[in-house]
Amino acid sequence: MEIQRKIVREKLAALRGTADTALLLAAKGKEWIGRLPRQAPDVDGITRIRGVPETARTGDFIPLTLTGFRGYDLLADARKTGANER
C-alpha cells in the first residue's frame, strides 16, 4: 500500500499549477467540494476549492487552478473569469 501512496503523491504533485474545471457538489464552510472530469465518484478523491464566488450554486462548473493535495484529495483556487461571475 505504501508504494501506491507514493505513486498517488507523485501524480497529484505533478498537477500543481495546472488549470481545470470542476463540477461543484457542496459548500463546506468557506470552501466547496467539487469533482474534476478525471475524478470518479466513490473511487477517486475530491477537489476542495477555495475562493468560489458567493453566487455559485451546486451543479455549476467553475474554472480553477490546482494548488496542492491532501491525502487523495486535490486542493484548488477558483479562477476569477467572466465564466464564473454572475
HELIX and SHEET records of a PDB file:
HELIX    1   1 GLU A    2  ALA A   14  1                                  13    
HELIX    2   2 GLY A   82  ASN A   84  5                                   3    
SHEET    1   A 6 ALA A  19  LYS A  28  0                                        
SHEET    2   A 6 GLU A  31  ARG A  35 -1                                        
SHEET    3   A 6 THR A  47  ARG A  50 -1                                        
SHEET    4   A 6 ASP A  73  ALA A  78  1                                        
SHEET    5   A 6 PHE A  61  ARG A  70 -1                                        
SHEET    6   A 6 ALA A  19  LYS A  28 -1                                        
END                                                                             
